[in-house]
Amino acid sequence: MTENWNKISLAFLFVVAIIGTLLRSPYVAALPLKYTNLVHAHSHTAFQGWIYTIMFLLLTSTFITKEQILKGRYYLQFKLTVLIVLGVLVSFSLQGYGLYSIIFSTLFQVLNYWFIYRFLKDSGQAKPGSANFIALRFIKTGLLLGVLSTIMPFGIGFLSANGQSGTELYHAFVYTFMHLQYNGWFLFVALGLFYEFLEKNNVTFNLIQANLFYWFFTVSIIPAIALSLLGMSFSKYFILPAYFSALLQILGLLFFLLSLPRKTADVLRHKAPWLRLYLLVFLASFLVKNILQILSAFPAFQIYAFNNKLVILAYLHLTLIGAISFLFLALMIEMKWIVADIFASFGNSLLLLGFVSTELILTLGGLGLYYSHQILLTGSISMTLGILLLVISRKNRTTQNSHIQL
């Protein structure tokens, strides 16, 4: 990958932040675009434009050789993906779910299948106990969960075509799709890259406990769908699998913590300050996110988990920004894709400040303690400016540790 390749991923993140800020702005009503269309454009560009493309670049740079990249035509895959995502962005902004947005989304899935097939083939099979074993186990499981999640849009489309849009069944398909995306393949790939990062930096983690963490979390994924459906009228049928998944996640989280050596912070002390800080935020967000997900199985917390839009949004941002995006930014710093200059330092500060302030306001507002739309909007602007500075900081600089060449 060259400078322009990972800059494209950051540019998509910048677009996502702009749309998110517009959605909170009082001027959104003056735009010649429907609010719901912008919401769809925001979420699809976040998933397909930012998260997917940066995962593509991180995975190929870490696990695929130069020869395999050329043979597998990964460079062509990435270029086509960028073009398709631009189509997704424009079509959803203009028409929401319609003919053109469905066409672009379908084309994206075809490219997604192509990448997953090539990566599974080219990355090989790591043997138990060997280097990359835990990392690749998480990553490959994540990719397969990504394939599984693509079944859901067909059900969503079928229900929409038959006038069932907005029904509980329709929302059940949407929630299942979202769960398999961000709790499934995004998070599993992120965890795999995290363990690979530890290995490359000679941080010796407990392989047995990491493997137990993998199995508990993997087995919990399907029954954990029930956690997303407890707010439905038919929730009584999902109580037992919800409790079962919560138990598995508790055990998995315990083994995750046990797998990490106590001296991890000491080993990483020589790393860049922002890399260490982003890793810390990733770990904290991952732990809190899982605790909240576990608590959602209990009736006392379900009023917040399923009926409170502010709490739901705070949870989604905690997962997608705090636990996933910040880890990817840390890895970009590790790969020298984000340079240590004044623009990057200021940008990282604004981004983190905006994230913390918006999370606090959404959470406090959801709990009925305090809410300020002005602070929420200011936090969104802060994140947007921070990402812009990260893009600027990388201008005309050469990246390292990369294989793909334009």
C-alpha positions as MATLAB code, in Angstrom:
seq = 'MTENWNKISLAFLFVVAIIGTLLRSPYVAALPLKYTNLVHAHSHTAFQGWIYTIMFLLLTSTFITKEQILKGRYYLQFKLTVLIVLGVLVSFSLQGYGLYSIIFSTLFQVLNYWFIYRFLKDSGQAKPGSANFIALRFIKTGLLLGVLSTIMPFGIGFLSANGQSGTELYHAFVYTFMHLQYNGWFLFVALGLFYEFLEKNNVTFNLIQANLFYWFFTVSIIPAIALSLLGMSFSKYFILPAYFSALLQILGLLFFLLSLPRKTADVLRHKAPWLRLYLLVFLASFLVKNILQILSAFPAFQIYAFNNKLVILAYLHLTLIGAISFLFLALMIEMKWIVADIFASFGNSLLLLGFVSTELILTLGGLGLYYSHQILLTGSISMTLGILLLVISRKNRTTQNSHIQL';
ca = [
       0.000    0.000    0.000;
       1.162    3.491   -0.710;
       0.395    6.772    0.997;
      -2.715    7.290   -1.099;
      -4.190    3.906   -0.197;
      -4.417    4.358    3.549;
      -5.169    8.063    3.101;
      -8.321    6.938    1.272;
      -9.430    5.025    4.360;
      -8.908    8.098    6.544;
     -10.754   10.202    3.967;
     -13.758    7.883    4.242;
     -13.590    8.231    8.031;
     -13.582   12.012    7.550;
     -16.696   11.782    5.361;
     -18.396    9.628    7.995;
     -17.577   12.254   10.632;
     -18.909   15.078    8.436;
     -22.220   13.283    7.911;
     -22.437   12.483   11.617;
     -21.905   16.147   12.446;
     -24.524   17.231    9.903;
     -27.034   14.829   11.447;
     -26.597   16.645   14.775;
     -26.556   20.107   13.235;
     -29.602   22.410   13.248;
     -28.832   23.119    9.593;
     -29.538   19.540    8.499;
     -33.183   20.469    7.818;
     -32.019   23.010    5.234;
     -30.187   20.377    3.210;
     -31.890   19.041    0.056;
     -31.388   15.498    1.377;
     -33.626   13.392    3.587;
     -32.438   12.840    7.141;
     -32.989    9.069    6.931;
     -30.978    8.908    3.697;
     -28.041   10.594    5.429;
     -28.310    8.119    8.316;
     -28.032    5.231    5.840;
     -25.118    6.918    4.049;
     -23.399    7.501    7.411;
     -23.613    3.874    8.544;
     -22.823    2.256    5.192;
     -19.809    4.486    4.571;
     -18.567    3.816    8.105;
     -18.762    0.053    7.622;
     -17.749   -0.250    3.974;
     -15.658    2.873    3.464;
     -13.655    3.226    6.672;
     -13.681   -0.086    8.561;
     -13.611   -2.429    5.570;
     -10.903   -0.611    3.621;
      -8.574   -0.160    6.593;
      -9.032   -3.826    7.526;
      -8.203   -4.701    3.916;
      -4.966   -2.725    4.084;
      -3.933   -3.925    7.544;
      -4.609   -7.577    6.750;
      -2.828   -7.588    3.405;
       0.169   -5.677    4.755;
       0.480   -8.007    7.737;
      -0.223  -11.467    6.351;
       0.070  -11.417    2.540;
       3.374  -11.448    0.621;
       4.203   -9.189   -2.326;
       3.952  -12.126   -4.718;
       0.550  -13.155   -3.370;
      -0.703   -9.572   -3.595;
       0.187   -9.415   -7.267;
      -1.179  -12.876   -8.021;
      -4.385  -12.281   -6.067;
      -4.892   -8.882   -7.711;
      -5.480   -7.224   -4.371;
      -4.595   -3.848   -5.867;
      -7.487   -4.196   -8.321;
      -9.798   -5.324   -5.536;
      -9.024   -2.212   -3.520;
      -9.455    0.204   -6.430;
     -12.803   -1.336   -7.386;
     -13.910   -1.290   -3.751;
     -13.182    2.436   -3.454;
     -15.208    3.173   -6.589;
     -18.116    1.050   -5.377;
     -18.089    2.648   -1.912;
     -18.271    6.079   -3.535;
     -21.342    4.818   -5.373;
     -22.770    3.561   -2.086;
     -22.167    6.956   -0.458;
     -23.812    8.948   -3.246;
     -26.738    6.588   -3.870;
     -27.726    6.250   -0.215;
     -27.412   10.013    0.298;
     -29.711   10.740   -2.633;
     -32.282    7.954   -2.500;
     -31.789    5.847    0.625;
     -32.699    2.234   -0.045;
     -33.463    2.141   -3.754;
     -32.405    0.589   -7.025;
     -28.969    2.196   -7.289;
     -28.007    1.802   -3.638;
     -28.980   -1.883   -3.781;
     -26.915   -2.354   -6.956;
     -23.836   -0.744   -5.409;
     -24.309   -2.680   -2.160;
     -24.557   -5.938   -4.105;
     -21.403   -5.134   -6.074;
     -19.630   -4.378   -2.801;
     -20.591   -7.801   -1.450;
     -19.191   -9.467   -4.567;
     -15.858   -7.707   -3.986;
     -16.079   -8.615   -0.299;
     -16.459  -12.312   -1.189;
     -13.511  -12.045   -3.573;
     -11.274  -10.576   -0.883;
     -12.328  -13.103    1.755;
     -11.735  -16.002   -0.636;
      -8.271  -14.753   -1.620;
      -7.226  -13.950    1.937;
      -8.328  -17.321    3.308;
      -6.432  -19.007    0.493;
      -3.266  -16.892    0.618;
      -2.839  -16.583    4.393;
      -2.517  -20.339    4.805;
      -3.298  -22.479    7.818;
      -1.343  -21.746   10.979;
      -0.662  -24.790   13.159;
      -1.577  -24.760   16.877;
       1.243  -23.249   18.890;
       2.845  -21.587   15.869;
       3.259  -17.870   15.279;
       0.062  -16.158   14.093;
      -2.096  -19.099   15.223;
      -4.379  -17.137   17.569;
      -4.310  -14.043   15.351;
      -5.318  -15.920   12.202;
      -7.899  -17.973   14.091;
      -9.686  -14.787   15.180;
      -9.303  -13.132   11.778;
     -10.526  -16.071    9.703;
     -13.487  -16.606   12.010;
     -14.270  -12.916   11.657;
     -14.210  -13.157    7.874;
     -16.565  -16.146    7.937;
     -18.920  -14.250   10.247;
     -18.788  -11.448    7.696;
     -19.971  -13.863    5.012;
     -22.738  -15.102    7.318;
     -23.905  -11.538    7.945;
     -24.468  -10.959    4.219;
     -27.454  -13.312    4.309;
     -29.428  -10.806    6.375;
     -29.767   -8.039    3.735;
     -31.632  -10.476    1.479;
     -34.215  -10.970    4.222;
     -34.357   -7.225    4.827;
     -34.915   -6.610    1.112;
     -37.602   -9.304    0.889;
     -39.511   -7.871    3.848;
     -39.231   -4.332    2.462;
     -40.519   -5.455   -0.935;
     -43.530   -7.045    0.758;
     -44.456   -3.994    2.803;
     -42.991   -5.310    6.057;
     -40.527   -2.462    6.554;
     -40.631   -1.231   10.139;
     -42.109   -4.444   11.569;
     -40.491   -6.351   14.425;
     -39.370   -9.081   12.032;
     -37.744   -6.458    9.812;
     -35.898   -4.950   12.783;
     -34.879   -8.446   13.930;
     -33.097   -8.966   10.604;
     -31.455   -5.538   10.872;
     -30.266   -6.149   14.447;
     -28.930   -9.590   13.526;
     -27.030   -8.104   10.594;
     -25.554   -5.361   12.773;
     -24.586   -7.841   15.490;
     -22.785  -10.160   13.069;
     -21.008   -7.174   11.548;
     -19.626   -5.259   14.534;
     -19.694   -7.952   17.236;
     -18.716  -10.577   14.703;
     -16.358   -9.940   11.875;
     -15.177   -6.396   12.680;
     -14.395   -7.200   16.310;
     -12.891  -10.624   15.605;
     -10.573   -9.183   12.956;
      -9.610   -6.400   15.371;
      -8.820   -8.921   18.119;
      -6.756  -10.987   15.699;
      -4.743   -7.938   14.685;
      -4.291   -7.060   18.366;
      -2.798  -10.465   19.165;
      -0.612  -10.233   16.047;
       0.620   -6.843   17.265;
       1.546   -8.379   20.629;
       3.442  -11.207   18.936;
       5.406   -8.869   16.686;
       6.413   -6.809   19.706;
       7.543   -9.886   21.659;
       4.750   -9.619   24.205;
       4.305  -13.234   25.277;
       0.640  -13.906   26.024;
      -0.804  -17.143   27.405;
      -1.703  -19.205   24.339;
      -4.019  -21.604   26.182;
      -6.048  -18.831   27.787;
      -6.145  -16.836   24.540;
      -7.487  -19.945   22.810;
     -10.156  -20.390   25.497;
     -11.088  -16.730   25.041;
     -11.462  -17.386   21.315;
     -13.708  -20.416   21.816;
     -15.986  -18.817   24.412;
     -16.462  -15.720   22.269;
     -16.957  -17.713   19.070;
     -19.573  -20.009   20.593;
     -21.349  -16.990   22.104;
     -21.790  -15.135   18.798;
     -24.912  -16.911   17.522;
     -26.833  -17.103   20.842;
     -25.807  -13.481   21.486;
     -28.165  -12.509   18.664;
     -30.839  -13.050   21.309;
     -29.424  -10.119   23.286;
     -30.389   -7.852   20.387;
     -33.954   -9.208   20.339;
     -34.919   -8.914   24.009;
     -36.751   -5.670   23.290;
     -39.183   -7.455   20.950;
     -42.671   -8.687   21.869;
     -41.508  -12.281   21.321;
     -38.473  -11.879   23.595;
     -39.584  -14.674   25.949;
     -38.381  -17.196   23.372;
     -34.865  -15.751   23.504;
     -34.282  -15.399   27.249;
     -32.395  -18.679   27.707;
     -29.988  -18.201   24.758;
     -29.445  -14.610   25.921;
     -28.401  -15.770   29.395;
     -26.277  -18.530   27.871;
     -24.426  -16.063   25.639;
     -23.936  -13.685   28.578;
     -22.332  -16.496   30.597;
     -20.038  -17.397   27.691;
     -19.001  -13.767   27.299;
     -18.212  -13.449   31.001;
     -15.951  -16.501   30.811;
     -14.413  -15.307   27.550;
     -13.680  -11.875   28.970;
     -12.039  -13.468   31.999;
      -9.735  -15.567   29.816;
      -8.943  -12.540   27.642;
      -7.672  -10.666   30.686;
      -5.777  -13.723   31.934;
      -4.140  -14.189   28.530;
      -2.429  -10.796   28.729;
       0.870  -10.680   30.644;
       1.043   -8.316   33.600;
       4.062   -6.566   32.114;
       2.367   -5.698   28.806;
       2.498   -1.964   29.583;
       6.219   -2.169   30.418;
       7.017   -3.964   27.168;
       5.156   -1.335   25.129;
       6.662    1.620   26.993;
       9.009    2.432   24.107;
       6.107    2.813   21.683;
       4.750    6.169   20.493;
       2.580    7.892   23.138;
      -0.512    8.034   20.940;
      -0.158    4.378   20.015;
      -0.110    3.440   23.701;
      -3.041    5.727   24.473;
      -5.161    4.353   21.628;
      -4.398    0.803   22.776;
      -5.466    1.748   26.299;
      -8.728    3.251   25.018;
      -9.280    0.149   22.877;
      -8.879   -2.156   25.878;
     -11.083   -0.003   28.115;
     -13.776    0.313   25.428;
     -13.682   -3.414   24.706;
     -14.139   -4.277   28.381;
     -16.933   -1.747   28.992;
     -18.688   -2.701   25.748;
     -18.797   -6.364   26.758;
     -19.943   -5.577   30.297;
     -22.808   -3.488   28.885;
     -23.727   -6.243   26.448;
     -23.809   -8.781   29.288;
     -25.931   -6.484   31.480;
     -28.480   -6.090   28.665;
     -29.580   -9.678   29.348;
     -31.090   -8.623   32.679;
     -34.551   -6.963   32.876;
     -33.382   -4.035   35.027;
     -31.115   -2.826   32.220;
     -33.292   -3.648   29.208;
     -35.186   -0.349   29.318;
     -31.887    1.381   28.559;
     -30.573   -1.217   26.123;
     -33.611   -1.319   23.838;
     -35.707    1.817   24.332;
     -33.158    4.554   24.944;
     -31.751    5.919   21.695;
     -28.995    7.923   23.389;
     -27.692    4.885   25.291;
     -27.899    2.730   22.160;
     -25.939    5.316   20.171;
     -23.346    5.587   22.952;
     -22.937    1.794   22.901;
     -22.562    1.669   19.116;
     -19.939    4.428   19.144;
     -18.137    2.771   22.052;
     -17.848   -0.378   19.942;
     -17.213    1.069   16.487;
     -15.027    4.019   17.505;
     -13.591    3.139   20.902;
     -12.968   -0.586   20.526;
     -12.467   -0.938   16.769;
     -11.436    2.343   15.135;
      -8.980    3.365   17.854;
      -7.236   -0.006   17.617;
      -6.936    0.454   13.854;
      -5.515    3.952   14.367;
      -2.972    2.520   16.825;
      -1.940   -0.044   14.220;
      -1.684    2.687   11.576;
       0.745    4.509   13.874;
       2.663    1.252   14.339;
       2.856    0.803   10.547;
       4.067    4.426   10.170;
       0.951    5.265    8.172;
       0.205    8.109   10.581;
       3.267   10.219   11.219;
       4.288   11.902   14.463;
       4.022   15.575   13.555;
       2.170   18.543   15.026;
      -0.875   17.994   12.799;
      -1.220   14.363   13.888;
      -0.719   15.200   17.565;
      -3.330   17.959   17.485;
      -5.632   15.793   15.382;
      -5.392   12.853   17.769;
      -6.118   15.185   20.688;
      -9.237   16.613   19.036;
     -10.432   13.162   17.984;
     -10.068   11.644   21.438;
     -11.530   14.724   23.158;
     -14.527   14.652   20.830;
     -15.063   10.944   21.397;
     -14.941   11.199   25.194;
     -17.221   14.263   25.313;
     -19.862   12.773   22.994;
     -19.837    9.455   24.871;
     -20.312   11.253   28.188;
     -23.162   13.422   26.903;
     -24.943   10.500   25.222;
     -24.613    8.346   28.336;
     -25.609   11.052   30.817;
     -28.478   12.100   28.569;
     -29.662    8.516   28.245;
     -29.639    8.130   32.020;
     -31.595   11.372   32.405;
     -28.815   13.105   34.336;
     -27.607   15.789   31.931;
     -27.843   16.483   28.220;
     -26.528   19.283   26.035;
     -27.018   19.176   22.297;
     -24.477   21.981   21.928;
     -21.767   19.908   23.645;
     -22.728   16.891   21.535;
     -22.423   18.928   18.343;
     -19.142   20.477   19.515;
     -17.757   17.009   20.236;
     -18.745   15.859   16.755;
     -17.027   18.871   15.202;
     -13.941   18.151   17.306;
     -13.753   14.583   15.984;
     -14.262   15.767   12.412;
     -11.472   18.353   12.645;
      -9.219   15.803   14.331;
      -9.646   13.313   11.501;
      -9.045   16.066    8.935;
      -5.743   16.886   10.636;
      -4.757   13.210   10.495;
      -5.356   13.253    6.748;
      -3.348   16.465    6.365;
      -0.502   15.135    8.519;
       0.111   12.358    6.073;
       0.315   14.459    2.920;
       3.386   13.872    0.748;
       4.884   11.343    3.148;
       5.981    7.834    2.289;
       4.523    4.952    4.283;
       6.505    1.965    5.461;
       5.805   -1.717    6.077;
       3.647   -2.030    2.972;
       3.480   -4.349    0.006;
       0.842   -3.098   -2.438;
       2.090   -0.641   -5.004;
      -0.087    1.378   -7.340;
];
